[in-house]
């Protein structure tokens, strides 16, 4: 009888610890994204969307998964040259980033500021037979969620995104949209 009681106690203790590992709250975000990039040495502006999901581990720490798709065009040199004039072609580009990492946030009234560090990858595809490439990507940034009504908030987010498509690109992404909290 003591063994059964001990087994039931240990199972109850372990189930309590296991349920603590499951996020008890979080949010889902979808919004517009402006992306300023330097893919070929000059700055280009892309437009697109961002979607993310966050699961809370502790009330102020969460794990984020983020997926972004941005679209734009850029003049790319046809050949490598050192002259002042290089022939270029305009290429339509589509960059996707898929990033994961921790986010720290705290609520102050209707405002919830947050900071995040994300790592993952980026995929760049182009038309005109230029091809595609995949690289390592990182993002460091943060933002503010403004609570509109209980489960709905509006987000403004700014991130420094670094990609490595045949060199290092230093990019800035500004996003805004709707957050659904659960």
Secondary structure, DSSP 8 states (H G I E B T S, - for coil): -HHHHHHHHHHHHHHHHHHHTS---EEEEEEEEEEEE-TTSS-EEEEEEEEEEEEEEETTEEEEEEEEEEEEEEEEESS---SS---EEEEEEEEEEEEEEEEEEEEETTEEEEEEEEEEEEEEEETTTTEEEEEEEEEEEEEEEEEEETTEEEEEEEEEEEE-SSS-EEEEEEEEEEEEE-
